[in-house]
């Protein structure tokens, strides 16, 4: 029987799930809702997977900033085009 690293609740795993389980697979704790990742199969062990979520949020924020920069570049290009027409 494995336990949740966040709330120490016992995690029940069906035999079918155990046969298909691999290291790195995601798992959700039914007791506290934490997102976990399988770190060992014999014995079954989990670690908190919130770090991956934080990395995803950082990547999303960076992508959003890059898109904003692209829009700013377009605005500058449009201003340059306007100046050319005025001449």
Secondary structure per residue as TSV (DSSP state, phi and psi in degrees):
chain	resnum	aa	ss	phi	psi
A	1	X	-	360.0	131.4
A	2	X	E	-97.0	162.4
A	3	X	E	-125.8	153.3
A	4	X	-	-75.2	130.2
A	5	X	T	-69.9	-14.5
A	6	X	T	-89.8	-48.8
A	7	X	T	-116.0	-1.1
A	8	X	-	63.0	16.9
A	9	X	-	-74.1	147.9
A	10	X	E	-73.0	134.2
A	11	X	E	-103.5	116.5
A	12	X	-	-86.7	130.6
A	13	X	-	-123.1	122.6
A	14	X	-	-63.5	150.6
A	15	X	H	-58.1	-38.1
A	16	X	H	-64.0	-43.4
A	17	X	H	-64.5	-39.3
A	18	X	H	-63.3	-38.9
A	19	X	H	-66.1	-33.2
A	20	X	H	-90.7	-12.6
A	21	X	-	-68.6	139.6
A	22	X	-	-131.4	155.7
A	23	X	T	-60.4	133.4
A	24	X	T	98.7	-11.2
A	25	X	-	-66.1	144.4
A	26	X	E	-77.8	155.2
A	27	X	E	-154.1	142.4
A	28	X	E	-110.4	133.7
A	29	X	-	-75.6	124.1
A	30	X	T	-68.6	-28.4
A	31	X	T	-75.7	-46.1
A	32	X	T	-117.9	-9.2
A	33	X	-	82.6	5.2
A	34	X	-	-65.5	144.7
A	35	X	E	-88.0	125.4
A	36	X	E	-119.9	168.3
A	37	X	E	-134.8	136.8
A	38	X	E	-69.7	127.0
A	39	X	E	-112.0	-17.5
A	40	X	E	-155.2	147.1
A	41	X	E	-103.6	-26.1
A	42	X	T	-139.1	90.7
A	43	X	T	-80.0	158.4
A	44	X	E	-65.2	131.3
A	45	X	E	-142.2	150.7
A	46	X	E	-128.4	157.4
A	47	X	E	-131.4	159.8
A	48	X	E	-66.4	138.3
A	49	X	-	-109.0	16.0
A	50	X	H	-66.0	-27.0
A	51	X	H	-60.0	-39.5
A	52	X	H	-63.6	-36.9
A	53	X	H	-64.5	-40.5
A	54	X	H	-63.1	-41.8
A	55	X	H	-63.7	-40.5
A	56	X	H	-62.6	-41.7
A	57	X	H	-64.2	-40.1
A	58	X	H	-64.4	-42.1
A	59	X	H	-64.4	-41.4
A	60	X	H	-62.5	-41.6
A	61	X	H	-64.9	-40.4
A	62	X	H	-65.2	-43.9
A	63	X	H	-61.7	-40.4
A	64	X	H	-63.8	-41.7
A	65	X	H	-64.2	-42.5
A	66	X	H	-61.0	-39.8
A	67	X	H	-65.5	-39.5
A	68	X	H	-63.1	-41.3
A	69	X	H	-62.0	-39.7
A	70	X	H	-62.4	-40.6
A	71	X	H	-65.2	-41.8
A	72	X	H	-60.5	-41.6
A	73	X	H	-61.6	-40.5
A	74	X	H	-63.9	-42.2
A	75	X	H	-59.6	-41.5
A	76	X	H	-65.2	-41.2
A	77	X	H	-62.4	-41.5
A	78	X	H	-63.7	-38.5
A	79	X	H	-64.5	-40.8
A	80	X	H	-62.2	-41.0
A	81	X	H	-63.0	-40.3
A	82	X	H	-62.2	-41.1
A	83	X	H	-64.0	-38.3
A	84	X	H	-64.1	-36.8
A	85	X	H	-72.0	-29.2
A	86	X	H	-72.9	-24.0
A	87	X	-	-70.9	360.0
